[in-house]
Amino acid sequence: MDVLYFAWVRERIGLPRETVDTQAATVNDLVTELRAREDRYDLAFSDLSALRVALDQQLSDFDAPLSGVREVAFFPPMTGG
């Protein structure tokens, strides 16, 4: 699946997107896999309350299943103005 990173998440990981081969059942499982890769991922995902996630461009929760999902995007909360 494609994993996209936006704003400071992209800056910490150093990539705007990547294709990930995963066995993760939920977004939380995917985050656990990513955090185990390298320190930069661990840092980026250290505080999930500061992140939002979208599955196939629909806002979702971290406990959402990944079955059939093609794209996961991680980003900080957006504010209007």
C-alpha positions in Angstrom: 0.0 0.0 0.0 1.1 3.6 -0.5 1.8 5.5 2.7 1.9 9.3 2.4 3.4 11.8 5.0 2.5 15.4 5.2 3.9 18.5 6.9 6.2 17.8 9.9 5.6 14.1 9.6 7.2 14.2 6.1 10.1 16.3 7.5 10.8 13.9 10.4 10.7 10.8 8.2 12.4 12.4 5.2 10.0 11.0 2.6 6.8 12.4 1.1 5.5 8.8 0.3 6.6 5.2 0.1 5.1 1.9 -0.8 4.9 -0.4 2.2 4.5 -4.2 2.2 2.6 -4.8 5.4 0.7 -7.5 7.3 -0.9 -4.9 9.5 -4.6 -5.4 10.2 -5.2 -1.9 11.5 -3.7 1.5 11.3 -2.3 1.1 14.8 -0.6 -2.1 13.6 0.9 -0.3 10.7 2.2 2.5 13.0 3.8 -0.2 15.2 5.6 -1.7 12.1 6.8 1.7 10.9 8.1 2.7 14.4 10.2 -0.4 14.6 11.9 0.5 11.3 14.2 3.3 12.4 14.4 6.1 14.9 13.1 8.7 12.5 9.8 6.8 12.2 9.7 6.2 16.0 10.0 10.0 16.5 7.4 10.9 13.9 4.8 8.5 15.5 5.7 9.0 19.1 2.6 11.0 19.9 -0.5 9.8 17.9 -2.7 12.4 19.6 -0.8 14.9 17.4 -1.6 13.0 14.2 -4.6 12.4 11.9 -5.0 9.6 9.4 -6.9 9.2 6.2 -7.6 5.9 4.4 -8.1 6.2 0.7 -8.6 10.0 1.3 -11.3 9.6 4.0 -10.6 10.7 7.5 -10.3 7.7 9.8 -9.3 6.4 13.2 -6.1 4.6 14.2 -8.1 1.5 15.1 -9.6 1.3 11.6 -9.0 -1.9 9.6 -6.7 -1.8 6.6 -8.3 -4.6 4.6 -8.7 -3.3 1.0 -7.1 0.0 1.7 -4.7 1.3 -1.0 -3.5 4.5 0.5 -2.8 5.7 4.1 -2.0 9.3 4.8 -0.6 10.7 8.0 -0.7 14.4 8.8 -1.1 16.9 11.7 -4.5 18.4 12.5 -5.4 21.2 10.2 -6.7 24.5 11.3 -8.7 27.1 9.4 -8.0 30.7 9.0 
